[in-house]
């Protein structure tokens, strides 16, 4: 029973981190029509920035995570304003730029900080017992923080003016502009928000696992898988697809070896693409 | 008149003495000339500078370059009266088989090296082997995971100067039995890199010889981020001890941490060479012990560390700002290659390889070594020296416990 409960909680932790990352990826695609393949590198950079805020400057872990989110958000705004904005009409160039950005960010990290083992200090170290079941506090708090952020973003998108503007730009950029919405400003804010979310996810996971400069690659693949299953443009659907993939990743490796759980998750995504290309919750293409 | 002649003679003598002395004194120009007289032996360094293995192999590369500096400072080696200095040429194997093949080809065909130091992961070593063996290039591996393709009777130019997994399993289990006599069952966890079935069988045999039962072997893919599911699988078999065989700190630490968070309090020895300080840093001092590894202490005041190890630690700290224990690995490879070349008094790699196999003794940072492995690998291309038992104490401090001599038949 304890093992089962721990596994489910672990699945929820993984799901919440995956959703945080995928949400940013989906947001950029919705608002800017850009497949930002460098999003995994934002997650990685966020983890490393968090580490340095925490260790080099001695900030408490929660402050380090918050500061890394701010730094990466500003970086995201910079990228949109000075890079992606000039490429937005050309899908191929945007794609190439994103791929080049991955190489630049990973190599920069390798050259500067990559060689030595690091882990983000834990927000809440130690173990706790709930209903007789021992759990890691840092995993629990990671789940709580991620869920809180997800709900906050969901509220932002659904209930605020900014969120409505984002949805308007995502639906029809030109029409939104005609309504007086500054589409570039919205895109920059979306990019910043997306990068900030990835940074928080990186900081939270960086305390659970150790850092490495390639940790973003796996997370990018998870984000894409979630978006495919949920459907492009379906922010709410990410919650369901995140739960599916998170629980698969937490449960299946216990029973099957190798990359079996990856096969199941990818297989499901392929099935969705074949049977329902718009995703479980997306709009018809 | 006579006084004048004496003064003139004295003056002339003085001038002659001055000229002779100045000719005998080494001048900077002469030193430059001496170095210019020395020829260069290029040593290729096949290391992962990118990809998941870079976290370890970058330090192997650094260690190899430190050894090259050290050898050159000592004047290099002499072959048939001709001085030779060393030069390192680094190529990135990108932590992939394709990258390893491409890097090996660049080293062999572009840089024309005849001696290579590196690498570690089985599929990387296996990918590079056809290139280096065909070109008769001597390669000193970081590590061998005992898959038959890495080292066998046909790999005549491939050597293993560092202790690796097979040497580590027995001593780790011996210490387990010594310190925890009540332990009866072990659960093994190892990377899924092609060596897991071989290592599982070796571990099973070594465990049985010591009265232990291996209840499960769990293999994890190299891109595993979260080890909770794998550790859940491991602990489901309810072992008395977890045996972490192979891997690296970024994996060992989360495995250990997950096990402790799931309530496992038993011993978790390692049959590998992970850095104990990094393990404590990543896992947390409350979660590590009881744990031991064949990684090494960094305490330069510890009399059990060899002078060479202390020299490497000091040099790394001076030149690189920080020591990493994989510096030992790269250093050992280059030093072994240099010793073999000098012993052979030849740059012909076939002569060097044959000589190396027959060397009665060879120096390593860990202590004196000898060539071995004929029965184990089908070829006597392995340097057997000794492995350290280094324990992490309950307070998080690291202590060198003892050296264990190893021999592979």
Interface residues (C-beta under 8 A of the other chain):
Chain A: X2 X3 X6 X7 X10 X14 X106 X107 X110 X114 X115 X116 X117 X119 X122 X125 X126 X127 X134 X135 X136 X139 X205 X208 X209 X210 X212 X213 X214 X215 X217 X218 X219 X249 X250 X251 X252 X253 X254 X255 X257 X258 X259 X261
Chain B: X49 X50 X51 X52 X54 X55 X58 X59 X192 X218 X219 X221 X223 X225 X226 X227 X228 X229 X230 X232 X233 X235 X236 X249 X250 X253 X254 X261 X262 X263 X275 X278 X281 X282 X284 X286 X322 X324
